[in-house]
Amino acid sequence: MPVVGLSFGKIVVEKHKPVKGAVKVNNNVSLKDVEKVDISVGSAKQEALKFHFEFTTKYEPGIGDMTMNGFLTFVEKPEKVKEILDQWKKENKVPKDVMSSVLNTVLSRCNVEAMILSREVNLPPPVPMPKVQVK
């Protein structure tokens, strides 16, 4: 599945109170919608799908949160585009192989963005950082 882009439409980061004691970080990503779009490749038009997503990070207890909304676009053969879209409209699901690829791409981009944004508002990194142990 060739991904041709990922764009953010909205990013919100809020720190509600100072970081004290144990902090629990919960990350989640969900698909909100899937739509068919036509994209131009040179002079030709190609069918593609836009996967609208929401990525959230919550810092508990009530320390802060982060939300990123956007969409991932990928191109596929017209029959595959139709199959994915039909399944989404009927069941709000997409095939497992497509879902895995979409979510992994979204997570990799959002986690990097979340790392940068957490630093800007003095929140802990949303994913564990590697630690060095000197012996």
Secondary structure, 3 states (H helix, E strand, C coil): CCEEEEEEEEEEEEECCCCCCCCEEEEEEEEEEEEEEEEEECCEEEEEEEEEEEEEEEEECCCEEEEEEEEEEEECCHHHHHHHHHHHHHHCCCCHHHHHHHHHHHHHHHHHHHHHHHHHCCCCCCCCCCCCCCC
